Amino acid sequence: MDVYLKYYGLDWLAMAASLFAVYLIGNKNRIGFISYILANALWIYLGVFKMQSFGISVGNVFFLMMNLRGFLKWKKDKNNTNKNDD
């Protein structure tokens, strides 16, 4: 049982937040990006402080930036008029 809680459940929480984010974005809900950002922050913390994994940390820094960009771009595009509606 210890193997499942080695990282105090934070890895499970990060995985659940990622899956929830995929679900939300698949349903065209931009809050999914917030869920992804939370998951990325958890993976960065785990990578740096618990797993000592440079790859997990660096990868999730870039994923976090892309998710932040997606969140901001979605907001910007939503406020624009629809260019394809002719």
Secondary structure, 3 states (H helix, E strand, C coil): CHHHHCCCCHHHHHHHHHHHHHHHHHCCCCHHHHHHHHHHHHHHHHHHHHCCCHHHHHHHHHHHHHHHHHHHHHHHHHHCCCCCCC
